Amino acid sequence: MQTELVFSGFGGQGVLFGGMVLAYAGMDNGKNVTWIPSYGPEMRGGTAHVTVVISDEEIGSPLTRRPQVAVVFNIPSMTKYEDTVTPGGLLIYNSSLINHSPKRADIRYLAVPANDIAGKLGNARMANMVVLGALIAATGLLPLEAVCQALRNHLPAAKQKFVQSNIVALQRGADLVKNLQAA
């Protein structure tokens, strides 16, 4: 099985990092992965994005025009990627920053108040991990523990002090989805 994803938001929202952690988790769990970040004017407040492909088989192309999953952190990203999600796919959006009514009936939507949750955890910069946890719970793409382990294994030594708080943020995002599914 192959899953194509796009993460998009303003530069500085941790979009590239969220995609990288997911790619490392897939790689560490024996999957074939690609991770293609977008650099450039995004660094100055524009819309940054990264595509991630995770597959059990060899990946023919790292390019993703019609992702099965789009994870968007801001309104420009919602505008750009909502129409690209394949029918039957999933669009996860940061409802702390995006007040949106679903426009398509052929995809699923998941509103995650990521900034609100991260703020309650004491660091709004963890919104990307909240959304990543929600993504993992909503898709079952990888076990949550695989993503936690990727943080432990691949964060540079200077950033290891943030591992536990990021794991808490991942768990909060996953718990949000579990509670929604139980309701």
Residue pairs with C-beta under 8 A, 6 or more apart in sequence:
1 55
1 56
2 53
2 54
2 55
2 56
2 57
2 59
3 53
3 54
3 55
3 68
3 69
3 139
3 141
4 51
4 52
4 53
4 64
4 66
4 67
4 68
4 69
5 19
5 22
5 51
5 52
5 53
5 54
5 64
5 67
5 68
5 69
5 70
5 71
5 135
6 49
6 50
6 51
6 52
6 64
6 67
6 69
6 70
6 71
6 81
6 84
7 15
7 16
7 18
7 19
7 49
7 50
7 52
7 71
7 72
7 73
8 15
8 47
8 48
8 49
8 50
8 70
8 71
8 72
8 73
8 74
8 77
8 80
8 81
9 15
9 47
9 48
9 49
9 72
9 73
9 74
9 77
9 94
10 42
10 45
10 46
10 47
10 48
10 73
10 74
11 42
11 43
11 44
11 45
11 46
11 48
12 45
13 48
13 73
13 74
13 127
13 128
14 125
14 127
14 128
14 129
15 48
15 49
15 50
15 71
15 73
15 128
16 37
16 48
16 50
17 128
18 50
18 71
18 128
18 129
18 131
18 132
19 35
19 37
19 50
19 51
19 52
20 35
20 37
20 50
20 154
21 129
21 132
21 147
21 150
21 151
21 154
22 52
22 54
22 132
22 135
22 141
22 142
22 147
22 150
23 33
23 34
23 35
23 52
23 54
24 150
24 153
24 154
25 142
25 146
25 147
25 149
25 150
26 32
26 33
26 52
26 54
26 141
26 142
26 146
27 33
28 146
28 149
28 150
28 153
29 142
29 143
29 146
31 54
31 55
31 56
31 142
32 53
32 54
32 55
32 56
32 57
32 58
32 59
33 52
33 53
33 54
33 55
33 59
34 51
34 52
34 53
34 59
34 62
35 50
35 51
35 52
36 50
36 51
36 52
36 62
36 63
37 48
37 49
37 50
38 48
38 49
38 50
39 48
40 46
42 48
42 49
47 74
47 76
47 77
47 80
49 77
49 81
51 62
51 63
51 64
51 67
53 59
53 62
53 64
54 141
54 142
65 84
66 84
66 85
66 86
67 81
67 84
67 85
67 86
67 89
68 85
68 86
68 88
68 89
68 90
69 85
69 89
69 90
69 91
69 92
69 135
69 139
70 81
70 82
70 84
70 85
70 89
70 90
70 91
70 92
71 91
71 92
71 93
71 131
71 132
71 135
72 78
72 81
72 82
72 91
72 92
72 93
72 94
72 98
73 93
73 94
73 97
73 114
73 127
73 128
73 131
74 94
74 97
74 98
75 97
75 98
75 100
78 91
78 93
78 98
78 100
81 91
82 91
82 103
82 104
83 104
85 91
85 104
85 107
86 107
87 106
87 107
88 106
88 107
88 108
89 107
89 108
90 107
90 108
90 109
90 110
90 138
90 139
91 107
91 108
91 109
91 110
92 109
92 110
92 112
92 131
92 134
92 135
92 138
93 100
93 109
93 110
93 111
93 112
94 112
94 113
94 114
94 115
94 127
94 131
95 111
95 112
95 113
95 114
96 113
96 114
96 115
96 116
96 127
97 115
100 111
102 109
110 134
110 138
110 177
110 180
112 130
112 131
112 134
112 173
112 176
114 127
114 128
114 130
114 131
114 134
114 173
115 124
115 127
117 127
117 130
117 169
117 172
117 173
117 176
118 124
118 125
118 126
118 127
118 129
118 130
118 169
121 165
121 168
121 169
121 172
122 165
123 165
126 165
126 166
126 169
127 169
129 166
129 169
129 170
129 173
130 169
130 170
130 172
130 173
130 176
131 173
132 147
132 170
132 173
133 144
133 147
133 169
133 170
133 171
133 172
133 173
133 174
133 175
133 176
133 177
134 173
134 174
134 176
134 177
135 141
135 173
136 142
136 143
136 144
136 147
136 170
136 173
136 174
137 144
137 173
137 174
137 175
137 176
137 177
137 178
138 177
144 170
144 171
144 174
147 170
148 167
148 170
151 163
151 166
151 167
151 170
152 160
152 163
155 162
155 163
